[in-house]
Amino acid sequence: MAKSKSSKAFEFETISADEASNRKSTRGRRRSKYSPIGERFADLKKGEVLVFKATKNEVQGIRNYMRRNFEDAHVVNSRSLDGDNFEVYLSEA
């Protein structure tokens, strides 16, 4: 005879969208290693460009992160330095 698994009913509550946003952004949420770049980009003023160095693989990761989080509001350019290093230029579109 098979054991029956006890099913637990879901407990619901209704909260405001602001409260949901606050809860989702608190500790325990996965954070990308590129999050600091996104935070600095969000603080850029019109006409400013964020410049930093990254490896070839990191440049692609940054492009993907920015596309996922900022859609078409950004421009990522890069130029090759020595070896596998690049200089990255991040600005508003």
N, C-alpha and C positions, 0 to 999 in steps of 0.2 A: 504494500500500500504506500503510495507516494505521500510525502509530507506536503501539506498545503502551506504555501507562503502567505504570511499575513500581509494584507494590503493596507497600507496606511493612507488615509484620505489626505488630500492636499489642503493646507490651510491658507486661505487667501486674505489679503487686505488690500484696500484701495488707498493709494497715496498720490500726491501731486507729482507732476512731471519734474518739478524742481527737486523734490525730495528724492525721486528715483535717480536723477542725475547725480545728486550728491552721494547717494549710497553706492552707485556704480564706480565713482571716481575715488573711493577710499581704498585703504590698504587691502591687499589681497588680489588686486587686479594685475594682470600681467603687464609688464612695462617693457617696451622695446628699448634696445640699446641706442636707438636713434631718437628717442623721446627728447633728450636735451636739445637736439638740433631743431626739432619741431617747436619747442618752447621758445628758443631764441628767434626762430623765424616768425612766430606769432607776435613778438615784440618789435619787429622791424618797422621802421617808419618808411613812408613812401620815399623812394629814391635811394634807400640804403641797400647795401649788398653784404651778406654774411659770407666771409671767406675763411676756409679752413683746409687742412690737409687730410687726406684719406687714402686708403689703398684702393686698388681697382675693384675688388669685391665689395668694399664698403660703399663705393660710389654707386654701384648698382643697388645695394641695400637702401641707400639714402633716397635714390630715385623712386624705388618701390614704396618706401615709407611715406614720402611726400605725396605721391599719387594717391595712396589710400587715405591719407588724413587731410590733405589740402586740395585735392582734385586738381582743377586747372588754375588755381590761384598762385602758382609758383613757377619759377624757371630755374632749372638746375643745369649749370654749365660746368665743365671741368677741362683742365689742361694737364698734360702729362709733365711730371717732374722726373727726377732720376729713378730708375728701377720701376718698381710697382706702385710708386706714389703719385698722387694727383693733387692738384689744387682745385678745390670745389668752390664755385660761386653760386650762391643761393639768393634769389630775389623774388619780389612779387611780379606777377605777370602783368 
